[in-house]
Amino acid sequence: MKEIRLAYYSKPADTFRFTDLEPILAASRRNNERLQVTGLLGLTSTHFMHYLEGSREAVSTIFSKINQDRRHRDVTFYGVGEIEDRLVPEDPMAFVSGKAFSEELCMRLYGRKTIIPSLLNQRAAVALFAALAQNRPQMQASEDLLQEALQDDYFEISF
Ligand SMILES: Cc1cc2nc3c(=O)[nH]c(=O)nc-3n(C[C@H](O)[C@H](O)[C@H](O)COP(=O)(O)O)c2cc1C
């Protein structure tokens, strides 16, 4: 049976702080690895954008937990689709923020400086995740990105 991808965006809860990311990433890496799910979590200045891939059963199990998590709200589906190949087969939870959502990447993909997740359809969102996955080798390790996110004014969350 073919594997699937699932993508959504959501808004961090009003009480969300960057330090909340560490336990989220730790739990995600542990659970996703166990269930052989891989994916990419992006944090823009206003939203989470998340792409998950794996068996239908494993992705559904994980998504039902995510959907109930009070650390974010307004979880909005881009959709689910069958895939031939994984985007990030080696990474249970790649994390991208800060410079990865750089103006340059946005300009190239969308002709605008910031990503507004609600303006993307499923196809555009998948294209964005694919571009982020491809650019990852040039990016710093996730932990460095997390530190960068913690320090970077540009990615301070605004509500
Ligand atoms: C934006 C966001 C993304 C998350 N992504 C994942 C994920 O990919 N995998 C995962 O297991 N948990 C993820 N979580 C955390 C889950 O909602 C939940 O807290 C966690 O799976 C519980 O793990 P546990 O049952 O091992 O305690 C995410 C939470 C948020 C807010």
The ligand as a MOL file (V3000), in Angstrom:
LIG
                    3D

  0  0  0     0  0            999 V3000
M  V30 BEGIN CTAB
M  V30 COUNTS 31 33 0 0 0
M  V30 BEGIN ATOM
M  V30 1 C 2.8820 22.1450 15.9860 0
M  V30 2 C 3.0410 20.8240 16.6750 0
M  V30 3 C 3.5850 19.7590 15.9720 0
M  V30 4 C 3.7370 18.5220 16.5770 0
M  V30 5 N 4.2500 17.4790 15.8550 0
M  V30 6 C 4.3530 16.2550 16.4180 0
M  V30 7 C 4.8590 15.1440 15.6810 0
M  V30 8 O 5.2330 15.2410 14.4970 0
M  V30 9 N 4.9310 13.9490 16.3100 0
M  V30 10 C 4.5480 13.7770 17.6100 0
M  V30 11 O 4.6330 12.6590 18.1150 0
M  V30 12 N 4.0750 14.8100 18.3290 0
M  V30 13 C 3.9750 16.0380 17.7730 0
M  V30 14 N 3.5160 17.0930 18.5180 0
M  V30 15 C 3.2280 16.8680 19.9420 0
M  V30 16 C 1.9350 16.1140 20.1450 0
M  V30 17 O 0.8570 17.0190 20.0390 0
M  V30 18 C 1.8990 15.4240 21.5150 0
M  V30 19 O 2.1650 16.3580 22.5430 0
M  V30 20 C 2.9590 14.3360 21.6110 0
M  V30 21 O 2.8730 13.4630 20.4980 0
M  V30 22 C 2.7500 13.5140 22.8950 0
M  V30 23 O 3.7740 12.5890 22.9650 0
M  V30 24 P 3.7150 11.4330 24.0630 0
M  V30 25 O 2.4260 10.6730 23.8240 0
M  V30 26 O 4.9330 10.6010 23.7690 0
M  V30 27 O 3.7850 12.1140 25.3910 0
M  V30 28 C 3.3440 18.3430 17.9300 0
M  V30 29 C 2.7860 19.4230 18.6250 0
M  V30 30 C 2.6480 20.6490 18.0180 0
M  V30 31 C 2.0540 21.7920 18.7810 0
M  V30 END ATOM
M  V30 BEGIN BOND
M  V30 1 1 1 2
M  V30 2 1 2 3
M  V30 3 2 2 30
M  V30 4 2 3 4
M  V30 5 1 4 5
M  V30 6 1 4 28
M  V30 7 2 5 6
M  V30 8 1 6 7
M  V30 9 1 6 13
M  V30 10 2 7 8
M  V30 11 1 7 9
M  V30 12 1 9 10
M  V30 13 2 10 11
M  V30 14 1 10 12
M  V30 15 2 12 13
M  V30 16 1 13 14
M  V30 17 1 14 15
M  V30 18 1 14 28
M  V30 19 1 15 16
M  V30 20 1 16 17
M  V30 21 1 16 18
M  V30 22 1 18 19
M  V30 23 1 18 20
M  V30 24 1 20 21
M  V30 25 1 20 22
M  V30 26 1 22 23
M  V30 27 1 23 24
M  V30 28 2 24 25
M  V30 29 1 24 26
M  V30 30 1 24 27
M  V30 31 2 28 29
M  V30 32 1 29 30
M  V30 33 1 30 31
M  V30 END BOND
M  V30 END CTAB
M  END
